[in-house]
Amino acid sequence: MIDYIRKILDARVYDVAIHTPLDPMTRLSQRLGSSVLLKREDLQPIFSFKIRGAYNRLSRLTDAEKKKGVICASAGNHAQGVSISSNKLGIRAVIVMPITTPSIKVDAVKYWGAEIILHGDTFDEAYSYARNLEKKEGLVFIHPYDDPDVIAGQGTIGIEILQQYPGAIEAIFVPIGGGGLAAGVASYIKFLRPETKLIGVEPVDAASMKAAIETGERVILDRVGLFADGVAVRQAGAETFQICKELLDDVLVSDTDEICAAVKDIFEDMRVIAEPAGALSLAGLKSYAMRNPNRKGALIAINSGANMNFDRLRHVAERAELGESREILLGVTIPEKQGSYLRFIQVLGNRNITEFNYRYSSDKQAHVFVGLKLTDAHREKEEVITQLKGIGYEVIDISADETAKLHIRYMVGGRTSDLQDEIILRFEFPERPGALLKFLEGVGSEWNITLFHYRNHGADYGRVLVGLQVPSSDTNRFNQRLASLGYPYEVETDNPAYRMFLHGF
């Protein structure tokens, strides 16, 4: 660890980076009953902490290496860090980015003069291409996290935190993708303040470091969720894993709704918008605070970045209330007769209805998709469900149902009769020109499409719900076709929200 302390203290970052403030979150502090502070790495020139590690690494290159030039693979913040750093140092930089990278990120990298190559649909494809180009052209590869100089550059955040807050600190929460930021900050903080907890936070669908620490070795996740794309890493770094397994006190996971709620918290306290990966650590902080009432000292979260596509705000706003446990979604079956709606609304009382979807189903019963805004959803949800069941209504809680939240809520009313052999699948595929055509051509025309829903969330990947008629005799062949597509998917044929609102009679 001593070697890293020296590296961190000797890191060259402030030629391009700034000392970012450690701002109190007044509203959230009052809600949680603890002093909550946010380290504002979103205020860096590239709106991300990545500038620290990238510049420190490039500044250590030999003259011979500088003449060769550098290359990296990145879909966003690391690419910008390498680009601005190479511009400052007068070094040629080649950045390989997936074709799916939003134009806002491509333009930001291009602004600093780097050469951009768009290749592949995924980061893995871009990474492989960059490593091949590294050998072919003799370039120096700049790793986004698994490099001692990159780790040391990120560790300078730890120096600033202790300078800015000399008081007692209960815990510092750090977002984890590959682990460079967590490894750097933990190395410095644990050396000087071993009593302070260092807690990593990962998305529940991209928790590669947590899996590595629990199994004792680095694992490769089959797939990762892409909402918090800045930390969507399938395998933790080799060097960062060794440091994190020794120094981190815990690794927490947060889901999409919790991350969206944290984005909202930051906006309400700071009037700034964090990217999902940037708000991730605050989501973990809130989870920790709820589970640990006997806290001593401040809680500090690192806002790692603010490179947010404007289009994504719609999705974040929709999910934030669920993440704050201020909204619940229910599927309710009521009798199809006069007075049913009035009675239903009377049971709900003065509660704020956020969503109400219905279309005639049959002459016997009706299915209602309803959203309710509550003061405390954990406490009030059971009360509402008990009241509705008490008068004979069937109720399912779909607040945690990803398919219901992404798709079903926008499709209520599409039930049909005499539809046989329907299979429902939820896909993710790269958001690029021609992606939908490629997807449909890959599925082919052998099976009838019975349902289709797509909604743009301003992300690199599109989310699609599709229904197809597949006779049981075709199951094996159909599964082979799905495998050949190469797109992640989930089978949702038995999803309760689908069966209530869209399934045939």
C-alpha positions in Angstrom: 0.0 0.0 0.0 2.9 2.3 0.7 3.9 2.3 -3.0 0.4 3.6 -3.8 0.5 6.3 -1.2 3.7 7.6 -2.7 2.2 7.4 -6.2 -0.9 9.3 -5.2 1.0 12.0 -3.4 3.2 12.4 -6.5 0.4 12.2 -9.0 0.2 14.9 -11.7 -3.4 15.8 -12.2 -3.8 19.5 -11.7 -2.4 20.6 -15.0 -5.9 19.8 -16.3 -8.0 18.7 -13.4 -9.4 21.0 -10.6 -9.9 20.6 -6.9 -13.6 19.8 -6.8 -15.8 20.9 -3.8 -17.2 18.7 -1.2 -20.8 20.1 -0.9 -23.3 19.4 1.9 -26.6 17.9 0.8 -28.9 19.8 3.2 -32.2 18.3 2.3 -31.0 14.7 2.2 -29.0 15.2 5.5 -32.3 16.2 7.2 -34.1 13.2 5.8 -31.4 10.7 6.8 -30.4 12.3 10.1 -26.7 12.4 9.2 -24.4 14.9 7.6 -24.3 13.9 3.9 -21.7 15.4 1.6 -21.2 15.0 -2.2 -17.8 15.1 -3.8 -18.4 17.0 -7.0 -16.3 15.3 -9.7 -19.1 16.3 -12.1 -17.5 19.7 -12.1 -14.2 18.6 -13.8 -13.6 20.1 -17.3 -14.9 16.8 -18.9 -17.6 16.5 -16.2 -16.0 13.3 -14.9 -13.2 12.1 -12.5 -11.6 10.2 -15.4 -9.5 13.2 -16.3 -7.3 12.6 -13.2 -6.2 9.1 -14.0 -5.9 9.6 -17.7 -3.6 12.7 -17.4 -1.4 11.1 -14.7 -0.8 8.1 -16.9 0.0 10.2 -20.0 2.2 12.5 -18.1 4.4 9.5 -17.1 5.1 8.4 -20.7 8.7 8.4 -21.9 9.6 10.7 -24.7 9.8 7.6 -27.0 6.3 6.6 -26.0 4.9 10.1 -26.5 6.3 10.0 -30.1 4.4 6.7 -30.7 1.1 8.1 -29.6 -1.6 6.5 -27.4 -4.8 4.5 -28.0 -7.7 3.6 -25.8 -11.2 2.0 -26.0 -14.0 3.8 -24.3 -17.6 4.8 -24.8 -17.4 8.0 -22.9 -15.6 9.5 -19.9 -12.2 7.8 -20.2 -12.2 8.7 -23.9 -12.7 12.3 -23.0 -10.0 12.1 -20.3 -7.4 10.7 -22.7 -8.4 13.2 -25.4 -8.0 16.3 -23.3 -4.8 15.0 -21.7 -3.2 14.2 -25.0 -4.2 17.6 -26.3 -2.5 19.3 -23.3 0.7 17.2 -23.7 0.8 17.3 -27.5 0.5 13.6 -28.0 -1.4 11.8 -30.8 -4.4 10.0 -29.4 -6.6 7.4 -31.1 -9.9 6.6 -29.5 -11.9 3.5 -30.4 -15.6 3.9 -29.6 -18.6 1.5 -30.2 -20.7 2.5 -33.1 -23.6 2.8 -30.6 -21.9 5.6 -28.7 -24.3 8.7 -28.6 -23.2 11.6 -30.7 -22.9 13.9 -27.6 -20.0 11.7 -26.4 -18.4 11.4 -29.8 -18.5 15.1 -30.3 -17.0 15.8 -26.9 -14.0 13.6 -27.7 -13.6 15.0 -31.1 -13.6 18.6 -29.6 -10.2 17.9 -28.0 -8.6 16.7 -31.2 -8.4 13.0 -30.8 -8.8 10.6 -33.8 -12.0 8.7 -33.4 -12.6 5.2 -34.8 -16.2 3.8 -34.5 -16.1 0.1 -34.3 -18.4 -2.7 -33.1 -21.7 -2.6 -31.2 -20.2 -3.2 -27.8 -17.3 -2.1 -25.6 -15.8 -5.5 -25.8 -15.7 -5.3 -29.6 -14.2 -1.8 -29.5 -11.6 -3.0 -26.9 -10.5 -5.9 -29.0 -10.1 -3.7 -32.0 -8.1 -1.2 -30.1 -5.7 -3.8 -28.7 -5.1 -5.1 -32.3 -4.5 -1.6 -33.5 -2.1 -1.0 -30.6 0.1 -3.8 -31.9 -0.3 -2.9 -35.6 0.7 0.8 -35.2 2.9 0.6 -32.2 0.7 2.8 -30.0 0.7 2.9 -26.2 -2.6 1.5 -24.7 -4.1 3.6 -21.9 -6.2 1.3 -19.8 -9.4 2.9 -18.3 -8.8 1.5 -14.8 -6.4 -1.4 -14.4 -3.1 0.6 -14.4 -1.1 1.9 -11.3 -0.8 5.4 -12.6 -4.5 5.6 -13.5 -5.3 4.3 -10.0 -3.0 6.8 -8.4 -4.5 9.7 -10.4 -8.0 8.7 -9.2 -6.6 8.4 -5.6 -6.0 12.2 -5.4 -9.8 12.5 -4.7 -9.0 10.9 -1.4 -6.4 13.5 -0.6 -9.0 16.3 -1.3 -11.7 14.7 0.8 -9.6 14.5 3.9 -8.4 18.1 3.4 -11.9 19.3 3.0 -13.5 17.4 5.8 -11.2 16.9 8.8 -14.1 15.7 11.0 -15.2 12.2 11.7 -16.3 10.3 8.7 -18.5 7.2 9.1 -18.2 6.0 5.5 -17.2 7.0 2.0 -19.1 5.6 -0.9 -17.4 5.0 -4.3 -19.0 3.9 -7.6 -17.3 0.8 -9.1 -17.0 -0.2 -12.7 -13.5 -1.7 -13.2 -12.5 -0.5 -9.8 -9.8 2.2 -10.5 -11.5 4.9 -8.5 -12.3 2.7 -5.5 -8.8 1.3 -5.5 -7.2 4.7 -5.5 -9.4 6.4 -2.9 -9.3 3.3 -0.6 -5.5 3.1 -0.7 -5.2 6.7 0.5 -8.1 6.9 3.0 -7.4 3.6 4.7 -3.7 4.5 5.2 -4.6 7.7 7.1 -8.1 6.9 8.4 -8.4 3.1 8.9 -11.5 3.6 11.0 -13.4 5.2 8.1 -15.4 2.6 6.1 -14.8 2.5 2.3 -17.9 1.1 0.6 -18.1 0.3 -3.1 -21.4 0.6 -5.0 -22.3 -1.3 -8.2 -25.5 -1.6 -10.2 -27.3 -4.9 -9.3 -27.0 -6.0 -13.0 -23.3 -5.2 -13.3 -21.8 -6.2 -10.0 -18.5 -7.7 -11.2 -16.3 -6.6 -8.2 -18.8 -7.8 -5.7 -18.9 -11.2 -7.4 -15.1 -11.3 -7.5 -14.7 -10.5 -3.8 -17.4 -13.1 -2.8 -15.8 -15.9 -4.9 -12.2 -14.9 -4.2 -11.3 -14.5 -7.9 -12.2 -12.4 -10.8 -15.2 -13.6 -12.7 -16.7 -12.6 -16.0 -20.3 -11.8 -15.9 -22.4 -13.3 -18.7 -24.0 -9.9 -19.3 -24.3 -6.5 -17.7 -27.1 -4.0 -17.5 -26.5 -0.8 -19.4 -28.5 1.8 -17.6 -25.5 3.0 -15.6 -23.2 2.6 -18.7 -20.3 4.3 -17.0 -19.8 1.3 -14.7 -21.1 -1.5 -17.0 -18.0 -3.7 -16.7 -18.2 -7.5 -17.1 -14.9 -8.1 -15.2 -13.1 -6.2 -12.5 -9.5 -5.3 -13.1 -6.7 -7.6 -11.9 -4.8 -4.9 -10.0 -8.0 -3.1 -8.8 -9.4 -6.5 -7.5 -6.3 -7.1 -5.4 -6.6 -3.7 -3.8 -10.4 -3.7 -3.3 -10.6 -7.1 -1.8 -8.1 -6.0 0.9 -9.3 -2.5 1.6 -13.1 -2.2 0.9 -15.3 -2.8 3.9 -18.3 -3.8 1.7 -19.7 -3.6 -1.8 -23.4 -2.7 -2.1 -25.6 -3.0 -5.1 -28.4 -0.6 -6.3 -31.1 -1.1 -8.9 -32.3 1.3 -11.6 -35.0 2.8 -9.5 -32.7 3.5 -6.6 -30.2 5.1 -9.0 -32.9 7.3 -10.5 -34.0 8.4 -7.1 -30.4 9.4 -6.3 -30.2 11.5 -9.5 -33.3 13.3 -8.3 -31.8 13.8 -4.8 -28.8 15.4 -6.3 -30.9 17.7 -8.4 -33.1 18.7 -5.5 -30.1 19.6 -3.3 -27.6 20.9 -5.9 -29.7 21.8 -9.0 -27.4 19.7 -11.2 -28.0 16.4 -13.1 -25.7 13.5 -12.5 -25.4 10.6 -14.9 -26.6 7.3 -13.6 -23.0 6.1 -12.8 -22.4 9.4 -11.1 -25.4 9.0 -8.7 -24.7 5.4 -8.0 -22.6 6.0 -4.9 -25.4 8.2 -3.4 -27.9 5.4 -4.0 -25.6 3.1 -2.0 -25.2 5.7 0.7 -29.0 5.9 1.2 -29.3 2.2 1.3 -26.6 2.0 4.0 -28.2 4.7 6.0 -31.5 2.9 6.1 -29.9 -0.3 7.3 -27.5 1.3 9.8 -29.4 3.7 12.1 -26.6 3.9 14.7 -24.2 6.0 12.6 -21.3 8.2 13.8 -19.8 10.7 11.5 -20.5 12.0 8.0 -21.5 10.0 5.0 -19.7 11.0 1.8 -20.6 10.0 -1.7 -18.5 10.6 -4.9 -20.5 12.0 -7.8 -18.3 10.6 -10.5 -19.8 12.3 -13.5 -22.5 14.3 -15.3 -22.3 13.2 -18.9 -26.0 12.6 -19.2 -28.0 12.5 -22.5 -30.9 14.8 -22.2 -33.3 12.2 -23.6 -32.6 9.9 -20.6 -34.2 12.4 -18.2 -37.7 11.2 -19.1 -36.8 7.7 -18.0 -35.1 8.9 -14.9 -38.1 11.0 -13.9 -40.5 8.1 -14.4 -38.5 5.8 -12.2 -37.3 8.1 -9.4 -40.5 8.0 -7.4 -40.4 4.2 -7.3 -36.8 4.3 -6.2 -37.7 6.6 -3.4 -40.5 4.3 -2.3 -42.9 7.1 -3.0 -44.9 5.3 -5.7 -46.3 1.8 -6.1 -47.7 0.1 -9.2 -50.5 -2.3 -8.9 -52.5 -4.6 -11.2 -56.0 -4.8 -9.9 -58.9 -7.0 -11.1 -62.3 -5.5 -10.5 -65.9 -6.6 -11.5 -67.0 -5.2 -14.9 -70.3 -3.7 -13.6 -71.8 -0.4 -12.7 -70.3 1.3 -9.7 -67.0 -0.7 -9.7 -64.8 2.2 -10.6 -66.4 4.5 -8.0 -65.9 1.9 -5.3 -62.4 1.3 -6.4 -61.5 5.0 -6.2 -63.3 5.3 -2.9 -61.0 2.7 -1.4 -58.0 4.6 -2.6 -59.4 7.6 -0.9 -57.4 10.8 -1.1 -54.2 9.1 -2.3 -52.6 10.7 -5.3 -53.1 8.6 -8.4 -50.1 8.9 -10.7 -51.3 6.5 -13.5 -54.5 4.8 -14.4 -54.7 2.5 -17.4 -57.7 0.4 -18.5 -59.5 -1.0 -21.5 -62.6 -3.2 -21.6 -61.6 -6.8 -21.2 -64.8 -8.8 -20.9 -68.3 -8.5 -19.5 -67.3 -10.1 -16.3 -64.1 -8.3 -15.1 -61.8 -5.5 -15.7 -58.0 -5.2 -15.2 -56.6 -1.8 -14.0 -53.0 -0.8 -14.1 -52.7 1.9 -11.4 -49.9 4.0 -9.9 -50.2 5.6 -6.5 -48.0 8.2 -4.9 -47.6 7.5 -1.2 -45.8 9.2 1.7 -44.2 5.9 2.7 -44.7 3.2 0.2 -43.1 0.5 2.4 -45.7 1.1 5.1 -48.8 2.2 3.1 -48.5 -0.4 0.3 -49.6 -3.3 2.4 -52.4 -1.1 3.8 -53.7 -0.4 0.3 -53.4 -4.0 -0.9 -55.2 -5.3 2.2 -58.0 -2.8 1.7 -58.5 -3.8 -1.9 -58.4 -7.5 -1.2 -60.8 -6.9 1.6 -63.5 -6.0 -0.8 -62.8 -8.9 -3.1 -60.5 -7.4 -5.6 -57.5 -9.4 -6.9 -54.3 -7.4 -6.6 -50.7 -8.0 -7.8 -47.8 -5.7 -6.8 -45.8 -4.9 -10.0 -43.6 -2.1 -8.5 -40.5 -4.2 -9.0 -41.5 -5.8 -12.3 -39.0 -4.5 -14.9 -41.2 -5.6 -17.9 -44.2 -3.9 -16.4 -42.3 -0.6 -15.9 -40.5 -0.6 -19.2 -43.3 -1.9 -21.5 -46.7 -3.1 -20.1 -47.7 0.2 -18.6 -47.7 1.7 -22.2 -49.6 -1.2 -23.7 -52.6 -1.8 -21.5 -55.7 -2.7 -23.6 -54.1 -5.0 -26.2 -55.7 -8.3 -25.2 -57.0 -10.6 -27.9 -58.8 -13.9 -28.3 -57.9 -17.2 -30.1 -54.2 -16.6 -30.0 -52.2 -19.8 -29.7 -48.5 -20.6 -28.9 -47.5 -17.0 -28.0 -44.0 -16.5 -26.5 -43.1 -13.2 -25.0 -39.4 -12.0 -25.0 -37.7 -8.9 -23.7 -34.6 -7.9 -25.7 -31.8 -5.4 -25.6 -30.1 -4.5 -28.8 -27.7 -1.7 -29.8 -29.3 1.6 -30.6 -27.8 2.3 -34.0 -29.2 3.1 -37.5 -30.7 -0.1 -38.9 -30.7 -1.9 -35.6 -34.5 -2.7 -35.7 -34.2 -3.9 -39.3 -31.3 -6.1 -38.4 -33.2 -7.5 -35.4 -36.3 -8.3 -37.4 -34.3 -9.8 -40.3 -32.5 -12.0 -37.7 -35.7 -13.2 -36.2 -37.0 -14.0 -39.7 -40.5 -14.3 -41.0 -41.1 -17.9 -40.1 -42.9 -17.0 -36.9 -45.8 -14.5 -36.7 -45.1 -11.4 -34.6 -48.0 -10.9 -32.3 -46.8 -8.1 -30.0 -44.2 -5.4 -30.3 -43.2 -2.5 -28.1 -40.2 -0.3 -28.2 -39.5 3.0 -26.4 -36.4 5.1 -26.6 -34.8 5.9 -23.3 -31.9 8.0 -24.6 -29.5 5.1 -23.9 -27.0 3.2 -26.0 -29.3 0.2 -26.1 -32.9 -0.1 -27.1 -35.4 -2.1 -25.0 -38.0 -4.2 -26.9 -40.8 -6.4 -25.9 -41.9 -8.8 -28.6 -44.4 -11.6 -28.9 -44.2 -14.4 -31.5 -46.3 -17.4 -32.3 -44.0 -20.4 -31.9 -45.6 -23.9 -32.0 -44.1 -26.4 -29.6 -42.7 -28.4 -32.5 -40.6 -25.3 -33.5 -39.2 -24.6 -30.0 -35.7 -26.1 -30.6 -35.3 -24.3 -33.9 -36.6 -21.1 -32.5 -34.1 -21.2 -29.6 -31.3 -21.8 -32.0 -32.4 -18.7 -34.0 -32.4 -16.6 -30.7 -28.9 -17.8 -29.9 -27.7 -16.8 -33.3 -29.0 -13.2 -32.9 -26.5 -12.5 -30.1 -28.8 -10.1 -28.3 -29.4 -10.4 -24.5 -33.0 -11.4 -23.7 -35.4 -12.6 -21.0 -38.4 -14.9 -21.5 -41.5 -13.1 -20.1 -44.3 -15.4 -21.2 -45.2 -16.0 -17.5 -44.8 -12.4 -16.4 -47.9 -11.6 -14.2 -48.3 -8.1 -15.7 -48.3 -9.5 -19.2 -50.8 -12.2 -18.3 -53.1 -9.7 -16.6 -53.1 -7.0 -19.3 -52.0 -8.5 -22.6 -52.5 -12.2 -22.6 -55.3 -13.7 -24.7 -58.6 -14.7 -23.2 
